[in-house]
Amino acid sequence: MPDQTSRRRFVAALATGSAVSTTGCASLVNAADGARASKRPETTTDSHSPPPDTTPTERRTDQSPSSPTDTGWSADDVEITRPELSFGSVAVPDDTASPTMGEATATVTVYGNWKCPYTREFVLTQLPGLADDFVRPGDVSVRFRALAYRGGDPFLGADAPQSARAGLAVWETDPEAFWTYFATVFVNQPQERYEWGTPDLLARFAAAAGVDDPTAVRRAAAGEAYESRLRQTVASATEHGIWSVPRVEYDGAVTAPTLDPANTREQFETAAEH
């Protein structure tokens, strides 16, 4: 269980990645597209309608153009550090299709994206405390679903589906190592404008996390593995009116943890009471 010093280090680690604010990763897509001069405000309402004014331009998920100083960047140069963040002591069920921590009946679903800096913010600053307070005591389970597509296209770059496939491959082949892999990727997450979700780097993340078969992770990322599961996640997110991540869903209610952490904590409290 991380202490307060470690927690501060997790927060400090955010400075090494993308700039993080309190909206969500859909805002990065819209900003990169340059579809609007001003940002639409995010809300915490549980709207089940599509985002307004969704034009073909807004639905593109191209990365932000790299600056001249970015041209020498390579995924091969990413240095992987061991995360102090740990979910290793949580129970891991072996009969669920989506990565899950805890074996409680009440299950809270986190919709995120491996490349999203706002998902990273939630993972580093809020999820450890929620796991300590609700998952480890056995009151709530947490399921993670990676939203790899948005508007029919890869969400946050062509490598987003590859990253999602790699995560599912870890869960399928070595579920006991999944949450260490999860922490390793988010602590070391490169900036979202880079297409860093390469099979080789994802396999390196798996090896650093102690996953039994990093080669299987590389194969899954390089192919079309788990495509039906990725599309099922899109369908589930759409059903709940989720167009940005991170979002947390329980019993049909959706909260935005980087906008209103207290609301998300109340959601966990509600789940724990059932």
C-alpha positions as CSV (number, residue, x, y, z in Angstrom):
1,M,0.0,0.0,0.0
2,P,1.7,3.3,-1.0
3,D,2.5,5.8,1.7
4,Q,2.0,9.6,1.4
5,T,5.6,10.1,0.2
6,S,5.0,7.7,-2.7
7,R,1.7,9.3,-3.5
8,R,3.4,12.6,-3.9
9,R,5.9,11.0,-6.2
10,F,3.1,9.6,-8.3
11,V,1.7,13.1,-8.7
12,A,5.1,14.5,-9.5
13,A,5.4,11.8,-12.2
14,L,2.6,13.5,-14.1
15,A,5.0,16.3,-15.0
16,T,7.0,13.9,-17.2
17,G,4.0,13.2,-19.5
18,S,1.4,15.2,-21.3
19,A,-0.1,18.4,-19.8
20,V,-3.0,17.3,-17.7
21,S,-6.1,19.3,-17.0
22,T,-9.6,18.4,-15.7
23,T,-11.5,17.7,-18.9
24,G,-11.1,14.4,-20.8
25,C,-9.3,12.9,-23.8
26,A,-12.1,13.8,-26.2
27,S,-10.9,17.4,-25.8
28,L,-7.5,16.4,-27.1
29,V,-9.0,15.1,-30.2
30,N,-11.0,18.2,-30.8
31,A,-8.0,20.5,-30.1
32,A,-5.8,18.5,-32.4
33,D,-8.3,18.7,-35.2
34,G,-8.6,22.5,-34.9
35,A,-12.3,22.2,-35.5
36,R,-13.2,25.0,-33.1
37,A,-11.3,28.0,-31.9
38,S,-12.8,27.6,-28.4
39,K,-13.4,24.5,-26.3
40,R,-16.8,23.2,-25.5
41,P,-17.1,22.8,-21.7
42,E,-17.3,19.3,-20.3
43,T,-20.1,18.4,-18.0
44,T,-20.7,15.7,-15.4
45,T,-24.2,15.0,-16.4
46,D,-25.1,11.5,-17.5
47,S,-26.3,12.5,-21.0
48,H,-27.0,9.6,-23.3
49,S,-27.0,11.7,-26.4
50,P,-24.1,12.0,-28.9
51,P,-21.8,15.0,-28.6
52,P,-23.3,18.1,-30.3
53,D,-22.1,19.3,-33.7
54,T,-20.2,16.1,-34.5
55,T,-18.9,16.9,-37.9
56,P,-16.6,14.6,-39.9
57,T,-13.7,16.9,-39.0
58,E,-14.4,16.6,-35.3
59,R,-14.5,12.9,-35.5
60,R,-11.0,12.5,-36.8
61,T,-8.5,11.2,-34.3
62,D,-5.2,12.3,-35.8
63,Q,-2.4,13.1,-33.4
64,S,-1.4,16.7,-33.0
65,P,1.3,17.7,-35.5
66,S,4.8,17.1,-34.1
67,S,7.0,20.1,-33.7
68,P,10.5,20.2,-35.3
69,T,12.0,19.2,-31.9
70,D,9.9,16.0,-31.9
71,T,11.2,14.6,-35.2
72,G,13.9,12.6,-33.4
73,W,11.6,10.9,-31.0
74,S,11.4,7.1,-31.0
75,A,9.5,4.6,-29.0
76,D,12.7,2.6,-28.9
77,D,14.2,5.3,-26.6
78,V,11.6,5.2,-23.9
79,E,13.2,4.4,-20.6
80,I,10.9,2.3,-18.4
81,T,11.0,2.9,-14.6
82,R,9.5,0.6,-12.0
83,P,6.3,2.1,-10.7
84,E,6.0,2.7,-6.9
85,L,2.3,2.6,-7.5
86,S,1.0,-1.0,-6.8
87,F,-2.2,-2.8,-7.0
88,G,-0.5,-6.1,-6.5
89,S,-2.3,-7.0,-3.3
90,V,-5.8,-6.9,-4.7
91,A,-7.7,-10.1,-5.5
92,V,-7.9,-10.9,-9.2
93,P,-10.8,-13.0,-10.5
94,D,-10.0,-15.5,-13.3
95,D,-13.3,-15.6,-15.1
96,T,-13.9,-12.2,-16.5
97,A,-13.4,-10.9,-20.0
98,S,-12.3,-7.5,-18.9
99,P,-9.4,-6.7,-16.5
100,T,-10.9,-6.7,-13.0
101,M,-9.5,-6.1,-9.5
102,G,-11.4,-7.4,-6.6
103,E,-14.0,-10.1,-6.3
104,A,-17.0,-8.2,-4.9
105,T,-20.4,-8.5,-6.5
106,A,-20.7,-4.7,-6.9
107,T,-18.5,-3.8,-9.9
108,V,-17.6,-0.2,-10.9
109,T,-16.4,0.1,-14.5
110,V,-13.6,2.6,-15.5
111,Y,-13.6,3.5,-19.2
112,G,-10.2,4.8,-20.1
113,N,-7.6,4.9,-22.9
114,W,-4.0,3.7,-22.5
115,K,-2.8,6.8,-24.4
116,C,-5.0,9.3,-22.5
117,P,-3.2,11.7,-20.1
118,Y,-6.4,12.3,-18.2
119,T,-6.8,8.6,-17.7
120,R,-3.2,8.6,-16.4
121,E,-4.1,11.4,-14.0
122,F,-7.0,9.4,-12.6
123,V,-4.8,6.2,-12.3
124,L,-2.0,8.0,-10.5
125,T,-3.9,10.3,-8.2
126,Q,-7.3,8.7,-7.4
127,L,-7.4,5.0,-8.2
128,P,-4.9,4.0,-5.5
129,G,-7.0,5.6,-2.8
130,L,-10.2,4.1,-4.2
131,A,-8.5,0.7,-4.3
132,D,-7.3,1.0,-0.7
133,D,-10.7,2.2,0.6
134,F,-13.1,0.0,-1.4
135,V,-11.4,-2.8,-3.3
136,R,-9.0,-4.2,-0.8
137,P,-11.7,-4.5,2.0
138,G,-13.8,-6.5,-0.5
139,D,-16.6,-4.0,-0.9
140,V,-16.2,-3.1,-4.6
141,S,-14.6,-4.6,-7.7
142,V,-13.1,-2.3,-10.4
143,R,-13.3,-3.3,-14.1
144,F,-11.1,-1.5,-16.7
145,R,-12.3,-1.1,-20.3
146,A,-10.1,0.6,-22.8
147,L,-12.0,2.7,-25.3
148,A,-9.9,2.3,-28.4
149,Y,-12.3,3.7,-31.0
150,R,-14.3,6.9,-31.1
151,G,-16.6,7.8,-34.0
152,G,-15.5,4.6,-35.8
153,D,-11.9,5.6,-35.8
154,P,-8.9,4.9,-33.5
155,F,-9.2,7.1,-30.5
156,L,-6.0,9.1,-29.8
157,G,-4.0,7.6,-32.7
158,A,-3.7,4.6,-34.9
159,D,-1.8,2.8,-32.1
160,A,-4.7,3.1,-29.6
161,P,-6.2,-0.3,-30.6
162,Q,-2.8,-1.9,-30.5
163,S,-2.4,-0.7,-26.9
164,A,-5.8,-2.0,-26.0
165,R,-5.1,-5.4,-27.5
166,A,-1.8,-5.6,-25.6
167,G,-3.6,-5.0,-22.3
168,L,-6.2,-7.7,-23.1
169,A,-3.4,-10.1,-24.0
170,V,-1.8,-9.5,-20.6
171,W,-5.1,-10.2,-18.9
172,E,-5.6,-13.4,-20.9
173,T,-2.1,-14.8,-20.5
174,D,-1.1,-13.6,-17.0
175,P,-3.9,-12.0,-15.1
176,E,-1.9,-11.9,-11.9
177,A,0.5,-9.5,-13.5
178,F,-2.1,-7.3,-15.2
179,W,-2.3,-4.6,-12.6
180,T,1.5,-4.3,-12.4
181,Y,1.5,-4.0,-16.2
182,F,-1.3,-1.4,-15.9
183,A,0.7,0.7,-13.4
184,T,3.9,0.3,-15.4
185,V,2.3,1.6,-18.6
186,F,0.6,4.6,-17.0
187,V,3.6,5.7,-14.9
188,N,5.8,5.6,-18.0
189,Q,3.1,6.8,-20.5
190,P,4.7,8.9,-23.3
191,Q,2.9,11.9,-24.6
192,E,-0.3,11.1,-26.5
193,R,0.9,12.9,-29.7
194,Y,3.4,10.2,-30.3
195,E,2.4,6.8,-31.8
196,W,4.2,5.0,-29.0
197,G,1.9,2.0,-28.8
198,T,4.2,-0.1,-30.9
199,P,4.3,-3.9,-30.4
200,D,7.9,-3.7,-29.4
201,L,7.4,-1.1,-26.7
202,L,4.2,-2.8,-25.4
203,A,6.2,-6.0,-25.1
204,R,8.9,-4.1,-23.2
205,F,6.3,-2.8,-20.8
206,A,5.1,-6.4,-20.3
207,A,8.6,-7.6,-19.7
208,A,9.3,-4.8,-17.2
209,A,6.0,-5.8,-15.4
210,G,7.1,-9.4,-15.1
211,V,4.4,-10.7,-17.5
212,D,5.0,-14.4,-18.3
213,D,4.9,-14.1,-22.1
214,P,5.8,-10.7,-23.5
215,T,6.0,-12.2,-26.9
216,A,2.2,-13.0,-26.8
217,V,1.6,-9.3,-26.0
218,R,3.7,-8.3,-29.0
219,R,1.8,-10.7,-31.3
220,A,-1.6,-9.4,-30.0
221,A,-0.6,-5.8,-30.5
222,A,0.6,-6.5,-34.0
223,G,-2.5,-8.3,-35.2
224,E,-6.3,-8.2,-34.9
225,A,-6.6,-9.9,-31.6
226,Y,-9.6,-9.1,-29.3
227,E,-11.2,-6.9,-31.9
228,S,-14.7,-8.1,-30.9
229,R,-14.0,-7.1,-27.3
230,L,-12.8,-3.7,-28.4
231,R,-16.0,-3.1,-30.3
232,Q,-18.1,-4.4,-27.4
233,T,-16.4,-1.7,-25.2
234,V,-17.4,0.9,-27.8
235,A,-21.0,-0.3,-27.8
236,S,-21.1,-0.3,-24.0
237,A,-19.6,3.2,-23.8
238,T,-22.1,4.4,-26.3
239,E,-25.0,2.9,-24.4
240,H,-24.0,4.8,-21.3
241,G,-23.5,8.1,-23.3
242,I,-19.7,8.0,-22.8
243,W,-17.8,10.1,-25.4
244,S,-14.7,11.0,-23.4
245,V,-12.4,9.3,-20.9
246,P,-11.8,8.7,-18.1
247,R,-15.4,8.0,-17.1
248,V,-16.6,5.8,-14.2
249,E,-19.9,3.9,-14.5
250,Y,-22.0,2.1,-11.9
251,D,-25.6,1.0,-12.1
252,G,-26.1,3.2,-15.2
253,A,-24.8,6.4,-13.6
254,V,-21.6,8.0,-15.1
255,T,-19.1,10.3,-13.4
256,A,-16.1,12.2,-14.7
257,P,-13.4,11.6,-12.0
258,T,-11.0,14.3,-13.2
259,L,-13.8,16.9,-13.2
260,D,-15.4,15.9,-9.9
261,P,-13.4,13.4,-7.8
262,A,-15.9,13.7,-4.9
263,N,-18.8,12.6,-7.1
264,T,-16.8,9.5,-8.2
265,R,-16.0,8.7,-4.6
266,E,-19.6,8.9,-3.7
267,Q,-20.3,6.5,-6.6
268,F,-17.9,4.0,-5.0
269,E,-19.6,4.5,-1.7
270,T,-23.0,3.8,-3.3
271,A,-21.6,0.6,-4.9
272,A,-20.1,-0.5,-1.5
273,E,-23.5,-0.2,0.1
274,H,-25.1,-2.7,-2.3
